[in-house]
Amino acid sequence: MSDDSSEPRRIRPSPSNPVRLDGVDRALLRQLERDARTPNNSLAAGAGIAPSTCLGRIRALREHGVIRGYHADVDPAATGHPLQAMISVRLQSDARDRLAEFVTRVSRRPEVRDVYFLAGDDDYMIRVATADTVALRDLVGTLNAWAEVAGTRTSLIFEHHRAPDTY
């Protein structure tokens, strides 16, 4: 079995394993959320720490699962998918033991951007982007045809506004 030491071991934060963030960590996270491509020297300067300290802080935040990844914020309309929607999905009661299978299956759909597991009446909220209403209707029809799906509810997204920094 190979050990890839280039990838840090991830520790998932949880109520029993909380990650304690100080002001420096929060400043780094704010900067990275605004622009994940910010160079280390700029991150360090913005947080008031040395670049070597910054590298160590970022590495620790990754290893502890606080930073889960770095992503590009792509405008779906620019890629030919201007119609965005949220689809609430309720699963059949006998499908509860196959939640991971459902997530894997739905995540493979090219229209799917995000999948959220919920508490409440619905089991999942899925953010999708499609070319038009016909494609959205086809996707919803496909989801409703899956045996494990009890029903869906679709809401169109008119605009998306990112929440302000909260750290």
N, C-alpha and C positions, 0 to 999 in steps of 0.2 A: 504494500500500500504506500503510495507516494505522499509525502508531506510537502504541500506547497506553502513555504514560509513567506511567500510574497503577499499572500492574502491573510489579513489579520483575523484572529479568532474572535467571533462576535459573541457578546454577552447581551442577551435581550433584557432591556429594562422591564421591570414588573413591580407591583406593589411590594413584593418581598425582596426585590433586588433593585431599589431605586438608584438612579444616577443623580448625584448631587452636582448641580451646575452653579458656578459662581458667575460674577459679573463679566469676567473675561470670556468664559465659555459662551455666555449669552450674546456678547458683542460679536464673537466670531460667527455664531449661528445666524444672527441677524444679517451680517454681511454676506454669508454664503447663500442665504435664502434670496437675497436681492440679486446676487450674481455669483453662481457657483464657480465661475471662471476667474474670480478675483485672485491675483497672484499672492503668494504667501507673504511677500514683503508688504503689500498693501493691507492684507488681513492683519498682520502684526502691528503695523502703524495704527490702524483703526482701533485696535484693542489695547494699544499702549504697551505692547510686549515685544521682546526680541524675536526675530524671525525663527531662531532655533527653538525657542519656547513655543512659538506658534505651531511649528511642525509637530512637536510633541503633543500639544493640546488637540490638534486636529486628528492625529493618529489615535489618541485615547478616545475621542468622541466617536470615531469609526468603530474601534474595538468594542466599545460598550453599547453599540447599537443606536446611539443618538443620531448619528449621521448614517442614514440607510443607503444613500447613493447620491449621485449627481445626475441631474436630468435637464434636458433641453425643454423649454416651454414652447412647443410648436403650435402655431395657429392652425386649427383644423381647416378653416376656410381656405387658407393658402395652399393646402394640399388637396383641394377638391372635395372637402367634406364640411360644408358650411352649416349643415343642420345638426345641432347638438340636442341631446335629450337625456333625461334621467328616467330609467326604467326600474320601477319597484317590482321585485319578484318575490312571490310567496311560493314556497315549496310544499309538496304533498307531505303529510305528516310521516309517512313511511320512508321518506327520503332523507331524514335527519342524519342517518349514519353515513351518508354519501356527500356531505357538504364539500369536502376537499375535491372530490371528483367533479362536482358541479362547477366550482371555482376554476378548476383547470380547463374544463370544457368551454365555459363561457369566455375565459380569458384568451382563448385561442382565436376567437372571432376578431377579424381585422377592424371591425367598427368599435370594439370595446376599448375605452381609454382607462377606466378605473372600475374596480369592483369593491364595494363596501359591505361587510357583514354587519347586520343590524340586530338590535333588540326591538321588540314591538310586533306589530301586525305583519310587517314584511320581513323577509329573511335577508334580502340583498337589495342594494341600490347599485345600479350599473350606469355609469356615464358613458354615452356613446356619441360618435360623430359619423354622420352618413352624408352621402352626396345629395339626397333629396328625400321627399316624403315617401316615395315608392320604396326606396331602399330601407327606410326606417320601418315602414309597414311590413316589409318582408322579414326584417330581423325580428320584430315583435311576433310575427306569425311563426317563425322558426322556434323562438323561445317557448311560445305557448304549445307547440307540438311536442316538446320534450316531455316524456312521461313523468319526470320528477317535478315539473312545474305545475302548481295549482292555479296560478293566475299572475297577470302582470298589470301594471298601471304605468302609463307613459306621460311625462311632462316635458314640454319643449323648453329649451334654455334660450332665452332671448339675448342675454348678456352675461358675461362672467367678470366679476370684480374680485381681485385678490385681496384678502384681509390684510390689514396693516400688521407690521411686526408686533409680536406679543411677548417677546422675551424680556 
